Structures are given as structure tokens and as C-alpha cells.
Amino acid sequence: MLPRDIDTEPYLRRFYPKTDIMTFQRDMYSPDKNMLHLIAFDKPDVEEVVSKSSNMMYISAATVVTSFLVGVVFFKKLPLFNRIQSKWGRFFAKSFLFLTPVYIVSGYNIYQQNQELEKSYRKYFHQFVKYKCTGNILDLSPNIKRKTNLFLDSS
């Protein structure tokens, strides 16, 4: 018996494709991978994902600008913070005023993304498992149209 034959893990555990939520997120949403959600999801779901991500981007940008203005520009006009005299105290107070809203909004955005991911994972789980097992992109959605003349010039 060879050392390769002495393996404690069963065959299915090693070679069956992973279908957990992290693999779903990587395959469906990763910009450096496939972005399969654009073709696999229904049209209203795709529009909802795109609108929520654009709203999150606008909210994050507004939070950064607002916290910069409050934390750095108008720091002297805030009643409790204008009494801080030491250099390091001012630095940490400005950092606190700048970073706290950014972290709060970032955490909320991550929470919203995870909620959307769990919802789509529950909805499209069976299609995703079938796609991972067969490797056929047509198993993700019945709405995908097959183009038969790939190499013919259509002009």
C-alpha cells in the first residue's frame, strides 16, 4: 500500500465542490472572479443589488466628507474639544471625530451586504449547487440564452 492510499478523508469530502456561503460570495460577487450574479439572478434582484451598492457608495462618501469637516476643519468650534491643549490630545480627538462615523457607517454597510448575500444565497442555493456540480453556466438561470454562432461575423 502506498502512502497516497492511506488517507483518512473520504473521497467526497476532498473532491465534491464547495457550496458554502463564502464560495457563493466569491463566485457570484467577486469583481476579480466571475461576477455571476449579473447573469444568474433575476432582473429585479440584479437591479436591487446595483442600487444598494451605489447607495452605500454615496453614503460612505458623504460620511467621509462630513466627518472630515467636523473632525478637522471645525474642530476649534466644538465646545468640549476646543479646550484640549496638548498636541497629542488634539491629534487623538481629531482622529476620534474623523474615524468614528466612518467606522460606524462601514459596519452598517457590511451588515447590509451580508443580509443581501444571505437572502440571495437562500434563494439561489439549488441553482448554485447544480452549477458547481456540473460546471454548466446554463444551470444557474433558465433565462441565459445560448449563442450558437460564436465564430460567425454578424456584421
Contacts in CASP RR format, 6 or more apart in sequence:
PFRMAT RR
TARGET T0000
AUTHOR 0000-0000-0000
METHOD contacts of the structure
MODEL  1
MLPRDIDTEPYLRRFYPKTDIMTFQRDMYSPDKNMLHLIAFDKPDVEEVV
SKSSNMMYISAATVVTSFLVGVVFFKKLPLFNRIQSKWGRFFAKSFLFLT
PVYIVSGYNIYQQNQELEKSYRKYFHQFVKYKCTGNILDLSPNIKRKTNL
FLDSS
7 14 0 8 1.000
17 23 0 8 1.000
17 132 0 8 1.000
17 133 0 8 1.000
18 132 0 8 1.000
19 125 0 8 1.000
19 128 0 8 1.000
19 129 0 8 1.000
19 132 0 8 1.000
21 117 0 8 1.000
21 118 0 8 1.000
21 121 0 8 1.000
23 132 0 8 1.000
24 117 0 8 1.000
24 121 0 8 1.000
24 125 0 8 1.000
24 128 0 8 1.000
25 117 0 8 1.000
26 33 0 8 1.000
27 33 0 8 1.000
27 34 0 8 1.000
27 36 0 8 1.000
27 128 0 8 1.000
28 34 0 8 1.000
28 35 0 8 1.000
28 36 0 8 1.000
28 37 0 8 1.000
28 40 0 8 1.000
28 120 0 8 1.000
28 124 0 8 1.000
28 128 0 8 1.000
29 35 0 8 1.000
29 37 0 8 1.000
29 117 0 8 1.000
36 137 0 8 1.000
36 140 0 8 1.000
37 45 0 8 1.000
37 46 0 8 1.000
37 49 0 8 1.000
37 120 0 8 1.000
38 46 0 8 1.000
39 137 0 8 1.000
39 140 0 8 1.000
39 141 0 8 1.000
39 144 0 8 1.000
40 124 0 8 1.000
40 127 0 8 1.000
40 128 0 8 1.000
40 131 0 8 1.000
40 140 0 8 1.000
40 141 0 8 1.000
41 49 0 8 1.000
41 120 0 8 1.000
41 124 0 8 1.000
41 141 0 8 1.000
42 141 0 8 1.000
42 143 0 8 1.000
45 120 0 8 1.000
45 123 0 8 1.000
48 116 0 8 1.000
49 116 0 8 1.000
49 120 0 8 1.000
52 112 0 8 1.000
52 116 0 8 1.000
56 109 0 8 1.000
56 112 0 8 1.000
56 113 0 8 1.000
59 105 0 8 1.000
59 109 0 8 1.000
60 102 0 8 1.000
60 105 0 8 1.000
60 106 0 8 1.000
60 109 0 8 1.000
63 101 0 8 1.000
63 102 0 8 1.000
63 105 0 8 1.000
64 102 0 8 1.000
66 101 0 8 1.000
67 97 0 8 1.000
67 98 0 8 1.000
67 99 0 8 1.000
67 100 0 8 1.000
67 101 0 8 1.000
67 102 0 8 1.000
68 98 0 8 1.000
70 78 0 8 1.000
70 97 0 8 1.000
70 98 0 8 1.000
71 94 0 8 1.000
71 97 0 8 1.000
71 98 0 8 1.000
72 94 0 8 1.000
72 97 0 8 1.000
72 98 0 8 1.000
75 81 0 8 1.000
75 82 0 8 1.000
75 90 0 8 1.000
75 93 0 8 1.000
75 94 0 8 1.000
75 97 0 8 1.000
76 82 0 8 1.000
78 97 0 8 1.000
81 93 0 8 1.000
81 97 0 8 1.000
84 90 0 8 1.000
84 93 0 8 1.000
121 128 0 8 1.000
124 140 0 8 1.000
127 139 0 8 1.000
127 140 0 8 1.000
127 141 0 8 1.000
128 140 0 8 1.000
130 139 0 8 1.000
131 137 0 8 1.000
131 139 0 8 1.000
131 140 0 8 1.000
137 144 0 8 1.000
138 144 0 8 1.000
138 146 0 8 1.000
END
